[in-house]
């Protein structure tokens, strides 16, 4: 259940008489605005139409006239006036949903006084399972109750899978970055053999040499972490603008609405996760400097200065 009144973009939430309220994407597809009229057909009419046609083929006289009247009643659509247009940000709702008075829906689907279903809104979204169990006790097959989690189970599974994949991708990216730092420091060790030899000749011990290279790796890791954090936060802040720019300039859809069912890219910054990622990246990159630092500290001062 969606509190549509706060999502009304144009017009108002007015379902009195022969009226309807559309999603903004559906209104764009139909090229209608507030005050225009739309013609609504029921998908359940097809079976009734076929039954009426069969009666008409075998009917005679009064029976034929009656069958024609029934067919006319069945296939005549409802003409409704658009009184409002809503935008929820959920592409599925905005592109496929329209609201009509309850009696109009009952007439279109031939439900008489019946309903397809009833939606219950709970104060605690995560307590929906408990409410479902309570309601299910009063229902008999084929009636059943389901939560919003049950209805969107495939989306939650997709999100869970994507989170797992993203974890491994980020881990390997950080490991590759650590190897890059290690390779750079090993190169520095080879290039600075003379300086290392001079430091050892002047009395620098192994721990001091290690701390020099470890400090360099720490500075690189800290700079990379802070820079990555800043760029990441900036990208999250302007994610939709960046997505629109890619779509309009390079014609690249990184977040297709038809696939993900959202009009914009949803995002939530979880400080705990950000802190864990940044701290892990910093320590991995810093400790990557230990191996070249160890080799630099073990360098023989005499051999380092022999050809200098």
Residue, then its C-alpha position, 0 to 999 in steps of 0.5 A: x500500500x502506497x500513500x499516494x496522496x503525497x506522490x501526486x505530481x499533477x492534479x489531485x487524488x480524486x476518484x469520484x465518479x468516472x475518474x482515474x489517477x495514472x502513474x507518470x510513466x503511463x501518462x507519458x506513454x498514453x500522452x495524456x494529462x490532467x483533464x484528458x479522457x482515457x478508455x479502459x478495457x478489462x483483460x477479463x472481457x475476452x472470455x466473455x466476448x468469445x462466449x457471447x459470439x458463440x451464443x450469437x452464432x447459434x441464436x435466432x430471433x429474440x435470442x440473437x437480439x439478446x446475445x447482441x445486447x450482451x456482447x455490446x455490454x461486454x465489449x464497451x470500454x469505460x471512458x474515464x477522466x484523468x484527475x491526477x498523475x502520481x510519481x512514486x519513483x518506482x518504475x513498475x508503479x509509475x508505468x503500469x498502475x492506474x487507480x479507479x473507483x472501486x465500482x468501476x474496477x468491479x464492473x470491468x472485471x465482472x466481480x459484482x461485489x467481490x474484490x481481487x484482494x485487500x492490502x494491509x499497511x503495518x507500522x513495522x514493515x519487518x513485522x509483516x510476517x507476524x501479521x500475515x500469520x495472524x490473517x492466514x488463520x481466518x482464510x480458507x483456500x484458495x484465499x491466502x495472505x502474503x507479505x511484501x517480502x513474499x511478493x518481491x522475493x526475486x528482487x531480494x534474492x537478486x540484491x543479496x547475490x549482487x552484494x555477495x558479488x560486489x564484496x568479492x570484486x572489491x576485495x580483489x580490487x584492493x588486493x590488486x592495488x596492494x600488489x601495485x604498491x608492493x611493486x612500486x616500493x620494490x622498484x624504489x628499493x632497487x633504485x635507492x640501493x645507494x641511499x639505503x647503503x649510506x643509511x646503513x653505513x651511518x648506523x641505521x638499524x633494520x627497524x629504522x629502514x623498515x619504518x622508512x618504507x613502511x611509512x611510505x606505503x602507509x602514506x600511499x595507502x592513506x592517500x588512496x583511501x581518502x581519495x577513493x572515499x571522496x570520489x565515491x561519496x561524490x559519485x553517490x551524491x550525483x549518481x543520477x546526474x551521472x547516469x543521465x549524462x552517460x545516457x544522453x551523451x554516450x547512450x549507455x544505460x547503466x541502470x535501465x528502469x525496465x530491468x530494475x523497476x526504479x526511475x532513479x538509482x536508490x542508494x543508502x550510505x551505511x557508515x559502518x560498511x564504509x568504515x570497514x571498507x576504508x580501514x580494510x583497504x588502508x591496512x591491506x595497502x599499508x602491509x603490502x609495503x612490509x615485503x619490500x621494506x624487509x628486503x631493503x632492510x636486509x640489503x648489505x651496505x658494502x654491496x650497495x656502495x661497492x659500485x657507487 
